Amino acid sequence: MIIDMLTMLPGILIALTFHEFAHGLAAYAMGDDTAKNAGRLSLDPMKHIDPIGFIMLFIMRFGWAKPVPINENNFRHERLGLFFVSIAGITMNLILALIFQMVLFFTADIVQLSAYVDVMRGIVWINIMLAAFNLLPIPPLDGSKIIYTFLPRNLRFTFYKYESYGSIILIILLLTGGISLLLNPVISALISFLNSIILLFRG
């Protein structure tokens, strides 16, 4: 168990830190400096780690970081700003998964250490998992906010009205194992997408 935890640790720290940093950076680029002023525009993991969410990642294979504070009213274009901020974390995780998979591909024969391969695979896998999880259209996940940006104004209020039920739905899905039914197709699609890019690099 200890070895598994140590193997997972780099992936968890990298995935969560860069995910939240990407949210803050996108918000700053769209005109909102709330995250910057709060010291969250940082790659320091301690700025983003939520202690309980961090522990839950090891115990339940599900956890969370401290959400980056964002003020949508500061965006130069509210709907466009929310879209880019919402998709930024997912995009960052996919980029990281691709980079580390490429590094592993080119270095696995050179660095012939099982621990190295396990850690690199862990980084790739956790980034894919985090991206897939956040793509689910269930509040308060990023996927729900992406959908929200495309809704007409009259439906946006209704969407926000029932947002509080999203956390309850997530807990039920986690406890019943139903989350796997939703995640598996998304994970498979993301892996196929990343593999296609890697094949292009391989020629």
KALIN-V654169 format. One record per run of one state. SS is the DSSP state (helix for helix, strand for strand, loop for the rest). FROM is the first residue (numbers start at 1). TO is the last residue. If there is no record, write none. Layout:
SS:FROM:TO  SS:FROM:TO
//
This chain:
loop:1:1  helix:2:29  loop:30:33  helix:34:37  loop:38:44  helix:45:48  strand:49:49  loop:50:50  helix:51:59  loop:60:64  strand:65:65  loop:66:71  helix:72:74  loop:75:77  helix:78:107  loop:108:113  helix:114:135  loop:136:141  helix:142:148  loop:149:152  helix:153:161  loop:162:164  helix:165:176  loop:177:177  helix:178:202  loop:203:203
//
